[in-house]
Amino acid sequence: MEDEKIEDIEIRLLLEALYRRYHYDFRNYAQASIKRRLRQARDRQGVATYSALQDKLLHDPAAAAGVLRFLTVQVSDFFRDPSYFKAIRETVVPHLKTYPSLKVWIAGCSAGEELHSFAILFREEGLEDRTLFYATDINQDALEAASRGIYPLDRMKAFTENYRLAGGKASLSDYYSTGYGGAVFDKSLRDRVVFSDHSLVTDAVFSEMQLISCRNVMIYFDRDLQDRAVGLFRDSLGRGGFLGLGSKETLRFSEHVGAFSEFVREEKIYQRRQA
């Protein structure tokens, strides 16, 4: 028990050091998740304690980058949860088609699987030419991977099935070629994408959006941080705009819930109220 208390103190100090030295704020992330990832980072760095890990990241930016890779989750799929994308296609897109121009924010874009899914969907629905996508993450490695659009070939079978279930109108293979040891997705899918470092924890609104998709990110936040993120989404969305969350996320307990109405309840798609 005493050792656990000491570890908790060490972790709090390490997260404070990470924020003050590099301006990445994980202090209000869910503690169970943070502990698990920091344990992996500590073992990978070959040190015995979190205090030793703190000393290393304070004096070695390369070590800090390694720790950040453990603290930021980079797991996604093309058309992950296909029913979500099917609902976007069938219920949200008809509303979006009434706008002369669109801005779509993929928050926590990871390595770009969800971004490319939306780019393909919008191309098939005739919205691509009027849409500007913002793909943001706090992990520079992830942003670089997203901007390359190259994924392992052994993942294509699952991606293709998700695409079919999401209501795809062609074949997923129409959008990629093979090369560089993987599936290289058409560069034109990224022609209207702005990739940017943005933190839901510390950064502010940067534009007015018609659609925000932030899925499986807030499950790693504590309640206060979740409220901050939802407030940011509220302020970023134009009236009548749409917000999509992950299957295990909800606005039900947020202090900002009154700003939204449930649009497709089972898929966690919400609409910014008009008034």
Secondary structure, 3 states (H helix, E strand, C coil): CHHHHHHHHHHHHHHHHHHHHHCCCCCCECHHHHHHHHHHHHHHHCCCCHHHHHHHHHHCHHHHHHHHHHHCCCCCCCCCCHHHHHHHHHHHHHHHCCCCCEEEEEECCCCCHHHHHHHHHHHHCCCHHHEEEEEEECCHHHHHHHHHCEEEHHHHHHHHHHHHHCCCCCCHHHHEEEECCEEEECHHHHCCEEEEECCCCCCCCCCCEEEEEECCCHHHECHHHHHHHHHHHHHHEEEEEEEEECCCCCCCCCCCHHHEEEEEHHHCEEEECCC
